[in-house]
Amino acid sequence: MISINQLVVSYQIDKPVLDGLRLKMEENKIHGIVGLNGSGKTTLLNTIFGLKRPISGIVLFQGKKASKKDISYLVTENYFYSNITGREYLQLFKNKAFITAKWNELFLLPLDDLINSYSNGMKKKLALMGTLKLNKPIIILDEPFNGLDIESARILRMILLKLKEQGKTIIITSHIIETLTNLCDAIHFLENGKIKFSKPKSEFEAFEKEIFKAIEDKNLTLVEELTKQQ
């Protein structure tokens, strides 16, 4: 179990981004974190991984404080050193059981070319390979489908489902809610610094309708006003 208790995280003292957040996530499941822009999704992921120190609260994994030793993390925008190849980048991640050539049969990257020459989609696939190579029990993926073509996105979905079968716990964000409802076992909605609610797979359809209706109700009057002016 991943347990997050009374987490408070802030970049300004009087404006917490996460405000007493509580969340429990079962192991061996795929968990989606959703919320509007600015709701704190990336801050939550950074805090779970340990990149951001909370003012108070704690993240526990199997009853102990979560550690980077337990977690691999794909950030939204990946950093790559200049003038290195894809193969050299992957060599930074240590795992003798990881067969780069076999994995690259899925991703089809020019590993001996400089990363500077890669497209955004190629860079995303390279970063994914590095994250998967770490082989940690918890995998955090912040917007992993951004920049991927249809085939690569489907392959990633297949990989994540297989990793779940092997006992991995996966935490994932996406701006495309259908991506999460087709993949996750549970979805947790982040709003105003707290998890407003969590929904199991059996309630995804109702959850999706509820979210879209709230967005439409909030913006309908202004949309109608502006489109009449066209």
Stockholm file with secondary structure:
# STOCKHOLM 1.0

chainA/1-230         MISINQLVVSYQIDKPVLDGLRLKMEENKIHGIVGLNGSGKTTLLNTIFGLKRPISGIVLFQGKKASKKDISYLVTENYFYSNITGREYLQLFKNKAFITAKWNELFLLPLDDLINSYSNGMKKKLALMGTLKLNKPIIILDEPFNGLDIESARILRMILLKLKEQGKTIIITSHIIETLTNLCDAIHFLENGKIKFSKPKSEFEAFEKEIFKAIEDKNLTLVEELTKQQ
#=GR chainA/1-230 SS CEEEEEEEEEEETTEEEEEEEEEEECTTSEEEEECCTTSSHHHHHHHHHTSSCCSEEEEEETTEECCGGGEEEECSSCCCCTTCBHHHHHTTSCCTTCCHHHHHHHHCCCTTSBGGGCCHHHHHHHHHHHHHHTCCSEEEEESTTTTCCHHHHHHHHHHHHHHHHTTCEEEEECSCHHHHHTTCSEEEEEETTEEEEEEEGGGHHHHHHHHHHHHHHHHHHHHHHHHHTC
#=GC SS_cons         CEEEEEEEEEEETTEEEEEEEEEEECTTSEEEEECCTTSSHHHHHHHHHTSSCCSEEEEEETTEECCGGGEEEECSSCCCCTTCBHHHHHTTSCCTTCCHHHHHHHHCCCTTSBGGGCCHHHHHHHHHHHHHHTCCSEEEEESTTTTCCHHHHHHHHHHHHHHHHTTCEEEEECSCHHHHHTTCSEEEEEETTEEEEEEEGGGHHHHHHHHHHHHHHHHHHHHHHHHHTC
//
